[in-house]
Amino acid sequence: MSITEPVRHNKNFIKMISGEQYNCLDSELLHFWQQQQAYNHQLNIAGNTDSLLLPNVSDNAIIKSPFFISYGINLYLAKGVFINANVTLQDNAPITVGAQTMIGPNVQFYTASHPLNAAQRCQGIETALAIHVGERVWIGGGAIILPGVSIGDEAVVGAGAVVTKDVAARTLVVGNPAKMIKAI
């Protein structure tokens, strides 16, 4: 049994990866998150990645250290993906990155969202929505990708862009919020 098997059957974990409201303060889920954070820290010190932390990453994907994950097991990287240093991959819901995609330094992927209601936030209620990035995409340094966004094949996201909506294939988006500048 792998280190992830018990948490995969946790009701809040199942809700989390399915886009339903879940409790991020669930003791089993929180324990697993803390374990993964410690493991992520150790790997950053060692300067490498590991298949136990990132079991769904292609052998020839490159992730520069340091990198930061929430769980690691919900991250799917295809062949030839390059991720530069200081990238945050908040993989509460799945993050899928297509082949030969390049991600610049300090890019942030956020799958989790919190309710506007303060009482619900304080109770640990969250919703996580998957992020999908197509093949041969370039995401410039410092860009932020928000929950539920899909980025089409061969799109370019300009440095510092905040992507709040889906990005069509073969387009250039820039700004905050990101807007299409042109087809490429």
C-alpha positions as CSV (number, residue, x, y, z in Angstrom):
1,M,0.0,0.0,0.0
2,S,1.3,3.4,-0.9
3,I,1.4,6.4,1.5
4,T,-1.6,7.9,-0.3
5,E,-4.0,4.9,-0.2
6,P,-5.7,5.7,3.2
7,V,-6.5,9.3,2.2
8,R,-7.9,8.4,-1.2
9,H,-10.9,6.8,0.6
10,N,-11.5,9.8,2.9
11,K,-14.9,11.4,2.1
12,N,-13.4,14.9,2.2
13,F,-10.6,13.9,-0.2
14,I,-13.2,12.5,-2.6
15,K,-15.3,15.6,-2.4
16,M,-12.1,17.8,-2.8
17,I,-11.0,16.2,-6.1
18,S,-14.6,16.1,-7.4
19,G,-15.3,19.8,-7.2
20,E,-17.7,19.5,-4.3
21,Q,-17.6,21.5,-1.0
22,Y,-15.3,19.8,1.5
23,N,-13.8,20.4,4.9
24,C,-10.1,21.2,4.6
25,L,-9.8,20.9,8.4
26,D,-10.8,17.2,8.4
27,S,-8.2,15.5,10.6
28,E,-7.2,12.8,8.2
29,L,-6.9,15.2,5.2
30,L,-5.0,17.7,7.3
31,H,-2.6,15.0,8.5
32,F,-1.9,13.9,5.0
33,W,-1.4,17.6,3.8
34,Q,1.1,18.1,6.7
35,Q,2.9,14.9,5.8
36,Q,3.2,16.0,2.1
37,Q,4.4,19.5,3.1
38,A,7.2,18.0,5.2
39,Y,8.1,15.7,2.3
40,N,8.0,18.6,-0.2
41,H,10.4,20.6,2.1
42,Q,12.8,17.7,2.3
43,L,12.9,17.3,-1.5
44,N,13.5,21.0,-2.0
45,I,16.5,20.8,0.3
46,A,17.8,17.8,-1.6
47,G,17.0,19.6,-4.9
48,N,15.1,16.9,-6.6
49,T,11.6,15.4,-7.1
50,D,10.4,12.0,-6.0
51,S,7.8,9.6,-7.3
52,L,6.2,9.1,-3.9
53,L,5.4,12.8,-3.6
54,L,4.6,13.1,-7.4
55,P,3.4,9.7,-8.6
56,N,1.7,11.1,-11.8
57,V,4.7,13.0,-13.3
58,S,6.3,11.8,-16.4
59,D,9.9,10.6,-16.1
60,N,11.3,13.3,-18.4
61,A,9.3,16.2,-16.9
62,I,11.6,18.8,-15.2
63,I,10.7,20.6,-12.0
64,K,13.3,23.1,-10.7
65,S,13.6,23.5,-7.0
66,P,12.2,24.9,-4.9
67,F,8.6,24.1,-5.9
68,F,5.6,24.0,-3.7
69,I,2.6,21.6,-3.7
70,S,-0.4,20.9,-1.6
71,Y,-0.7,17.2,-2.0
72,G,1.4,16.2,-5.0
73,I,-0.8,13.2,-5.9
74,N,-3.2,15.4,-7.9
75,L,-0.5,16.8,-10.2
76,Y,-0.3,15.2,-13.7
77,L,2.6,16.3,-15.9
78,A,3.1,14.9,-19.4
79,K,6.3,14.3,-21.3
80,G,8.7,17.2,-21.7
81,V,7.0,19.6,-19.3
82,F,9.4,22.2,-17.8
83,I,8.6,24.0,-14.6
84,N,11.0,26.7,-13.4
85,A,11.8,27.6,-9.8
86,N,9.4,28.8,-7.1
87,V,6.3,27.5,-8.8
88,T,3.3,26.8,-6.5
89,L,1.0,23.9,-7.6
90,Q,-1.9,24.0,-5.2
91,D,-3.3,20.6,-6.3
92,N,-6.3,20.2,-4.1
93,A,-8.1,19.4,-7.3
94,P,-6.3,17.8,-10.3
95,I,-3.8,20.0,-12.2
96,T,-3.1,18.5,-15.6
97,V,-0.2,19.9,-17.8
98,G,0.2,18.7,-21.4
99,A,3.3,17.7,-23.2
100,Q,6.1,20.2,-23.9
101,T,4.6,22.9,-21.8
102,M,6.9,25.5,-20.3
103,I,6.0,27.2,-17.0
104,G,8.1,30.2,-15.9
105,P,9.4,31.0,-12.4
106,N,7.0,32.1,-9.6
107,V,3.9,30.9,-11.5
108,Q,1.0,30.0,-9.1
109,F,-1.7,27.4,-9.8
110,Y,-4.6,27.7,-7.3
111,T,-7.4,25.1,-7.4
112,A,-9.0,25.8,-4.1
113,S,-11.5,28.6,-3.4
114,H,-13.1,29.7,-0.2
115,P,-16.7,30.9,0.5
116,L,-17.4,34.6,0.8
117,N,-19.2,33.8,4.0
118,A,-16.7,34.3,6.9
119,A,-18.3,31.7,9.2
120,Q,-18.0,29.0,6.5
121,R,-14.4,29.9,5.8
122,C,-13.6,29.6,9.5
123,Q,-15.2,26.1,9.5
124,G,-12.7,25.0,6.8
125,I,-15.2,24.9,4.0
126,E,-13.5,24.9,0.5
127,T,-14.2,24.1,-3.1
128,A,-11.5,23.0,-5.4
129,L,-11.8,23.0,-9.2
130,A,-9.4,21.3,-11.6
131,I,-7.0,23.2,-13.8
132,H,-6.1,21.9,-17.3
133,V,-3.2,23.2,-19.4
134,G,-2.9,21.9,-22.9
135,E,0.2,20.9,-24.9
136,R,3.1,23.2,-25.9
137,V,1.8,26.1,-23.8
138,W,4.1,28.8,-22.4
139,I,3.1,30.4,-19.1
140,G,5.3,33.4,-18.3
141,G,6.9,34.1,-15.0
142,G,4.7,35.3,-12.1
143,A,1.4,34.4,-13.8
144,I,-1.5,33.2,-11.6
145,I,-3.9,30.5,-12.8
146,L,-7.2,30.4,-10.8
147,P,-9.5,27.5,-10.0
148,G,-11.3,25.8,-12.9
149,V,-9.3,27.4,-15.7
150,S,-8.4,25.5,-18.9
151,I,-5.7,26.8,-21.2
152,G,-5.7,25.5,-24.8
153,D,-2.9,24.0,-26.8
154,E,0.0,26.3,-27.8
155,A,-1.5,29.3,-25.9
156,V,0.9,31.9,-24.4
157,V,0.1,33.5,-21.0
158,G,2.1,36.6,-20.5
159,A,4.3,37.2,-17.5
160,G,2.3,38.4,-14.5
161,A,-1.1,37.7,-16.0
162,V,-3.9,36.6,-13.7
163,V,-6.0,34.0,-15.6
164,T,-9.5,34.0,-14.3
165,K,-11.2,32.4,-17.4
166,D,-10.5,29.8,-20.0
167,V,-7.8,30.6,-22.6
168,A,-8.4,29.5,-26.2
169,A,-5.8,27.5,-28.1
170,R,-3.1,29.4,-29.9
171,T,-3.9,32.8,-28.3
172,L,-1.8,35.3,-26.3
173,V,-3.3,36.6,-23.1
174,V,-1.9,39.2,-20.8
175,G,-2.9,41.5,-17.9
176,N,-5.0,41.4,-14.8
177,P,-7.5,39.9,-15.4
178,A,-5.9,38.2,-18.5
179,K,-7.4,39.3,-21.8
180,M,-6.7,37.9,-25.3
181,I,-4.4,40.2,-27.2
182,K,-4.2,38.2,-30.4
183,A,-4.4,34.8,-32.1
184,I,-0.9,33.3,-32.6
